[in-house]
Amino acid sequence: MTAERLKELRGQLDDINIELLDLITKRAEIVAEIGKVKAKIGTKRFDPVRESQMLEELVSRNNGPFSDDTIRHLFKQIFKASLDLQKTDQQKELLVSRKIKTTDTVIDIKGLKIGANNKVIIAGPCAVETYEQTYAAAENLKKQGVRMLRGGAFKPRTSPYDFQGLGEEGLQILRKVADELDLIVVSEIVSPYDMEAAHKYIDVIQIGARNMQNFELLKVAGEASIPIILKRGLAATLDEFMFAAEYVVSHGNSNVILCERGIRTYERATRNTLDISAVPILKQESHLPVIVDVSHSTGRKDIVIPTAKASLAAGADGIMVEHHPNPPVALCDAAQQLNPAEFEQLCEALKPFLS
């Protein structure tokens, strides 16, 4: 008798499940129609007031056995799934996703291509200190056939007492040196207010790790006509990194290069932990070029060559490395900047990966 009763109750449950599915399907059809109406009249998809009213109405009718919190949770999941139905195809997938664009994005900067097996080296001093120092570093780049000169003019530092960069004067030095040696200027800006100076002096804007989620800066970068190198945040997941890039692309600038620069972990052997697995994952998930900063990710000159090789072997479209004509006297990150001989060794070691 007990077994028969169990079978009977389970049968009733199955029937109710089908009824619930039919009701949820009918609800979804109405929600989809509401989405079309909202799109026509320009109303936002999500209405928090309306959702709150519906939840409170349901809770007021709740006579158990579920708690009010359980009812809220169950229906919020239904509401969320319904809201997803109102998304356009473009909203369902990120613009930076390979599902939207299956071919690799190739960024052309003054004739130098990045992406789709066009690999580059980006190098230069951590910070622009003087014209002479910047020119000496740039001259070494030129000798090795490296066209992209990076240098920091605005330096967001952990300590407010550390060297903060020369600001616009540093950008002027970079531009002067680059014009004299026919190089491409890569430099960081830290505020939306720096964009005017960026248009005057910079060929490629870098947005650093600390500003990966500076959303106002990302929006302004999206409205710019200058390619962007976006660095992964200190503890950012790859999803968060992709969403940060989406801010730029969704505002009109599709020339974005993703830069893996190491993340903060418990390991102290290196400055940060180079997440080499991020390279193939980003290449698989996104159509944007991916480069690796082998200086900030490790903070160690002795392993720059193997980590650079590993990065390129993993599919990176280039590497970024710090080079100073005289690292011991550098105003910041002296320990990780390559001297001229070390930079030459790096370039020689990477030739098989770049050809």
Secondary structure, DSSP 4 states (H G I P E B T S, - for coil): -HHHHHHHHHHHHHHHHHHHHHHHHHHHHHHHHHHHHHHHHT--S--HHHHHHHHHHHHHT--SSS-HHHHHHHHHHHHHHHHHHTS-HHHHS-TTBTTT--SPP-EEETTEEEBTTB-EEEEE-SB---HHHHHHHHHHHHHTT--EEE-BSS---SSTTS----THHHHHHHHHHHHHHT-EEEEE--SGGGHHHHHHH-SEEEE-GGGTT-HHHHHHHHHSSS-EEEEPPTT--HHHHHHHHHHHHHTT---EEEEE--B--S--SSSSB--TTHHHHHHHHBSS-EEEEHHHHH--GGGHHHHHHHHHHTT-SEEEEEB-SSGGG-SS-GGG-B-HHHHHHHHHHHHHHH-
